[in-house]
Amino acid sequence: MALQSMTGFARSEGTSGRHRWAWELRSVNGKGLDIRMRLPQGMEGLESDIRRLLSQFLTRGNVQVGLTVQVSENRVEAVLNRDALDALLKLRDELGAALVDPAPLRLDALLSIRGLVEFKEAADDAEAVSRREADILAGLEQAVHALCEMRRIEGDALYRLLSDQVTRIEELALTVEADPSRQPGEIARRLESQIATLMGAAGTLDRDRLHAEVALLATRADLREEIDRLKAHVAAARDLLALGGPVGRKLDFIAQEFNRESNTICSKSNGVAVTAAGIELKVVIDQFREQVQNLE
């Protein structure tokens, strides 16, 4: 399964009957899947279908969903207010005896009476509405596939970048491991020098204190555990990158572990080259973690 970025954009449009619709999807980084919609009035009933469809393909990201629907062919119908017409006819009958020569009701006269006839946009029947909604949702699925493809393409670029950064982290770990300052003879020489300094500076230093200082110096000089953990984290990161899918959170955790080991290496370093490698490790790890934030 390929990696996916959390950023992308997609658009799809089409027609259904006398309506034209267009979807726009925008996705950016997010801790979870947050879907926000802008739907035309009267289309709110699609919200549950939209969430269900997006959730089938996406697991993380802040997704903005916009839908526009326009009528390409207007249909107007006249609606007769029958209550008003009945009242008008009743009034004519009541006044008929008082009128010398009542004229018949004419259409133009009826149309001039406010509220008697109303002209409005003709509503589609239930079948047409159902067909239109199905077409619009099919268009949404096309947009989601396009969004996923864009996120996958960016995910491929992130895969190459993150793989290079993991390789660099491994190289720096090996640099620390091979540094002469970590050789037993060099560690022993430095310990002897530091013990001599302690003995010369504190003539009253007791044996227990001396043993404690020696143990502390030996512990600080040993980077074996940190190097081994770095190698293990490198292997885990490569496995996750190869696995693909929504692995962003797991890689973010590994980035935190990388950072913890690099901090320890810098604090325990007893050589200039080890310190330099540790500092570069921190830089590469920060870059790695920054890019991991873009992964689903």
N, C-alpha and C positions, 0 to 999 in steps of 0.2 A: 504494500500500500504506500502510495506516495505521500510525502509531506505536503501540508497545505499552510500557506500563509493565512493570516486573518484579515488582510487588506485586499480589497478588490472592488470592482464596479461592473455592473451589467445592465443592459437595457433590452427589452423586447417590446414589440408593438404589433398590432393587427386589427382586424375588423371582425365584427359579429353583427350580422344584420345591418341595421342602420347606425350602429355605434362603432366608434373607433377608440381603442384603448392603448395605453402604454404603461409598462412597468419600468421602474428604475430601482436598482438595489445597490446600496453602498455598504461596505463592511470595513470596520477598523478593529484595532486590538481591543480585547475585553477579557475580564477574568472568567466570565461564563458566556452563555448565549443570551444576549439582550436584544429583543426584536421590537422595534418601534415603527408604527405605521402611520401613513397619511392616506386616508381613503376618501373617495367622494361621498357626499351625503347619500344615504340610501344603500351603500355598499358595505356597511359595518358588519353585516351577516357573514362576510367572507373571512373575518378575522381568525376564527378557529381553524379554518382550512389553511390559511396562510401560515399560521404557527406550526401546524402539523407538518406541512410540506417542508418548511425550512428546517425543522428539527430532524427530518429524515436525512438531511445532507450535511448539516453544520452542527458542530458541538460547542464552538467558542466564537466570540466576536460580537461587537456591537453592530447590529445590522439595521439600516434605515430602509424601509420599504415604502415606495411611493407609487400610487396608481392614479392615472388620469383617464377619464372617460368622456368622450365628446359625441354629440349626436350629429351625424353627417347628413341626415335627411329629416327635416321637421315634418311632423304630422299634427295638424290641428283639428280638434273636434269641438262641436258646439254642444254645450250641456244646458238643457232646459230646466229652469227652476219651476217644477210643477206646482209647488205650493203657491208661488207668486202668481202663476197663470190661473190657478183655480180661484184665487182671491180676486183677480182681475175680472174673470168671467162672472163671478158672483156679483161684483159691483156693477157690471154692465146690466145684468138682469134686474138688479134692484133699481137702477136708474132708468131702465127702459121705458117705463110708463111716463116718466117725466120728460123724456126727450121727444121732440116733435117728429124728427126723422132720423133715428139712430143709424149711423153709417156702419157698415161691416168693418170688423177689425182687419187692418192691413199689416202685411209682414213688416214693412219699413217702420210702421208705428210701434209694433211689438218690439222690434230690435232696438228702438230708441229708449225703451223703458229700462232703466238701470236695475241690474240684478235679475232680470227675467231670463236672459240668455248670457252664458259665459263661454268664452272661447279659451281653450287651454290645450297644452301639449297632450297628444293622445298617448295613453299608457299602453305598454305592451302587455299581452296576455301572459299567463303564468308559464306557458310552454316556451314562449320567446325569452322571458326573463331567465328561466332555468338554462336554456341553451346558451344565452349570453354569458352567464356566470361560469358555465363549464368551459367556454372558449377562453375567458379571461384567466381562469385558473390554469388552463393548459399553457397559456402564455407565461404565467408565473413560473411554471416548472421549467420552461425553456430558459428563462432569465436565471433561475437558480443554477441550472447546469452550466450556463455561461460564467456565472460568478465563481462556481467551484473550479472551472477550468482556469480562470485567471488566477485564483488563489493557488492552484496546483503549479502553474508556471512559475509564480513567485516562490513557491515552496521548493521547486527544483533549484532555483538560484540560491536560496538559503541553505539547501543541503550541501551544495558545493562549498559555500563560504564557511559553514559550521564545520564541515569535514576538515577543511584546511586549518581552521583554528584548533581543532582537537589534535591534529597532527603536530602543530606547533607546540601545544601544551605537552605532548608526549616527548618531543625533542628537548624541551627545556627541562623536563623531569630527568631525562637521561643525562643531560649536561650536569645537573646537580649531582646525580649519582656517580658520574665519572670524575668529578672534580678532585684534584689531589688533596685538598683540605679534608676530605672525608676518609682518606686512607688511614688504617690503624696506626701506622708509624707516625704520620703527621699529627693525628689526634693525641697520641702518647707524648710527642714532643711538646705540643702546646700545653698539655696538662702538666708536664714536668716544669715548664717555664712558669705557669701560673701558680703551681704549688710552691715553687721556690720564692716567688714574689710574696705569697701569703706568709710563708715562714719568716722571711726577712722583715716584713712589715709589722708582724705581730709576734714578738718573742713569747708572749704568754698564751698563744693559741693552743688549746688543748687538743688531744688526739681525736676525741669525738667530733669536735668542730671541724677538724681537718678532714676526717672521713666524709662528713656531710658535704663539705665544699667540693671534694673530689667527685663524689657521686653526682652532685649537681652539674659540675663541669662536663662529666662524661655523658650525662643525659642530654644536655644542651648540644653536645657535639654530634649526637646520633640522629640522623635524618632517615633512617631505614624505614620506619613506619610511615612517615609522610610520603616518601617516594613510592612505597608499595601501594598506599591508598590512591595516590595520583594515577598510578598505572591501572588500578582497578576501575577508577572512575572513567578513565579514557576508554577502557574496553566497554563499560556500560553505556557511555555516550555513543560509541560507534554502533552498538547493538540497537539502540533506540533510533538512531538515524536510519539504519538499514530497515528497521521494522516499519517506520513511517506511521501515517495516521495521526491521531491527536496525541502527540507525545510532548507537547510544549511544556506542560507543567512538570513532567518528570525530568526533562532536560534543565529546567530552571532549578530544580532541586540539586541536580548534579553540579550546576554552575556554582551554587552556594557551597557545595562540598569542595569543589576546586578552589574556591576563594579561601576557605578555611585552611586548607593544606598549604597554600602559598603564603598565607600570613604566618603560619607556624615556621615554615622554612626561612622566611626573612628574619623572624625573631631569634631563631636558633643558629643562624648562619655564623660560621667562624672563618669565612673566607670571602674575599672581595668578589670573586667570580660567582660564588653561590648567591651572594646578595644581589648581584646584577641579574642573574637568572631568575631569582625570586621576584624582583621588581618587574621584569618583563613578563613573567608569568601572570602577575596581577593585571597588567595592561591587557594581555591577550584574553584573560578570563573575563574581564569587564566587557570587552568587545563581544565575546561569546554570549555572555548573559544578555547584553543589549539586543542582539539579533534573535536570541531565543524568545524574547518577548513578542516577536512577530509571529511565532508559530502557533497553530491551532493546538 
